[in-house]
Amino acid sequence: MTYHPKSDFIATMIERGFLADCTDYQGLDEALISGCKPAYIGFDATAKSLHVGSLIQIMMLRWFQKTGHQPITLMGGGTTKVGDPSFRADERPLLGPEQIDENISGIKKVFSAYIDYDTDAENKALMLNNAEWLDDLNYLDFLRDIGRHFSVNRMLSFESVKSRLDREQSLSFLEFNYMILQAYDFLELNRRYGCVLQMGGSDQWGNIVNGIDLTRRVLDHEIYGLTSPLLTTSDGKKMGKSQDGAVWLNADMRSPYEFWQFWRNTTDADVGRFLKLYTEMPVDECDRLGALQGSEINEAKICLANEVTTLAHGAEAAATAEATAREVFERGGVGGDLPTLTLSAAELGDGMSIVQIIVKSGLAKSGKEAKRLIAENGAKLDDAPLTDAGLMIDAGALSSPIKLSAGKKRHALVQLG
């Protein structure tokens, strides 16, 4: 883009590759240089943790605060009851209030590592829940006061909805209300907290524009929207997924070692881009590291893994993960920080098949997958090829921990407990 920003925040977004689109670059830029402004991103509580696909939004909020503004993390306690239909082929499963509250409790854990909610400064972060204003809405009043500002024709034209209808896939009336509720969130945040900006992934563009339009119509206030690109890796995979499932941000759902290893396994072509998006290293250094070739790029990947893991889990966790990785990969050791499966003597009985143990350790999703791994020479036991899918492991075999490997990069310890 050719716009030359005056505000530190927009300059950072452009320079580091966060920016996909903005409703009014100049208007937002002028607003941000006039003093501390609030901005929000909404996070629906569909799981007990966010995964790395949400990390780009969390980093945007972090940079927003670091450049002198007030970030708002909005928990979707209300909107999760409806479910965002954006670019989905089917309706999300409906969650009950207890499950939503439990998920919100889990999600909240990650934010304090990135955003400061405890500062006495003017730009102290806020954590809010849209159930506060959505749960007690009167349906008829809401239809009369808010619903009249929405054109169904226009709502049907948004790509997130249109793509679903073009494929003749059902869109429930419940889901259709989601964009109205999200728009109402922006209106309420502007009214209550003076929030002038909503950010999100580019799949949220339609929802964001609706909120801007509604707020202008009801309050006659000028507000803005800014989106980040929907990231895929250079080989076309959706960011946030790995071979063995989602890369969760909460340590109790994805260990710091496994999290570190995910970033260490970044494709060469993605290293420079990911350093700019997911770390705070200077852009010139990110470009230098990303341009390394051959074996040197591996040190850049270790740098990426250390920086991202330090932000998420702390410097000690990052250092431990790197030490474990070096022990496992460079010296062929066991690595005390590897994901660990503990089996009791009662569970083992007269012996448990190695196939079952591979599945229980998380190295394969099914017995069929574990058997295929062994048949294709992709499994190792204590760094030696594992060729016998019928091998039985009893308590005696676990008198000391054993190390299982799936391919070159995924490992687990199995021990007797």
Secondary structure, DSSP 4 states (H G I P E B T S, - for coil): -----SSHHHHHHHHHT--SEES-HHHHHHHHTTS--EEEEEEE-SSSS-BGGGHHHHHHHHHHHHTT-EEEEEEETTGGGT---TT-SSPPPPPPHHHHHHHHHHHHHHHTTTS-SS--STT--EEEETHHHHTT--HHHHHHHTGGG--HHHHHHSHHHHHHHHTT----HHHHTHHHHHHHHHHHHHHHH---EEEEEGGGHHHHHHHHHHHHHHH----EEEEE---B-TTSPBTTEETTEE-BSSTTTS-HHHHHHHHHT--GGGHHHHHHHH--S-HHHHHHHHT--TTHHHHHHHHHHHHHHHHHH-HHHHHHHHHHHHHHHTS----TTS-EEEE-HHHHTT-EEHHHHHHHTTS-SSHHHHHHHHHTT-EEETTEE---TT-EE-GGGGSS-EEEEETTTEEEEEEE-
